[in-house]
């Protein structure tokens, strides 16, 4: 009797295992669908990267053309100032050389050497309070005598 129960339990377990395994096994149609979705997503991502690359390439070209146009306008203004204005005025308006810089350009190297403003007033004596002291510039009231 025990053998019959053990054999029937084993048979039922195998049948249940086959049913569950069949449900969990990969369906070839579903696998193909997922592979197609992955390929479509990869293609979409590749097209997006190409689009971004083209966008920034065109932006760089446009900025280059804009810079060249600016340089041509600058040179036109400089030559016009030299031709139409007296020499002293023309030299103040625009530098005449094409490689010249505007006033203030090229000072990037000196930025590290800038000295911040001092937040204090000069003291007449070392005991005098500085400008950041709470009572700086305030006179203490003298007691009035009656």
Secondary structure, 3 states (H helix, E strand, C coil): CHHHHHHHHHHHHHHHHHHHHHHHCCCHHHHHHHHHHHHHHHHHHHHHHHHHHHHHHHHHHHHHHHHHHHHHHHHHHHHHHHHHCCHHHHHHHCCCCCCCCCCCCCHHHHHHHCCCCCCCCCCCCCCCCCCCCCCCCCCCCCCCCC
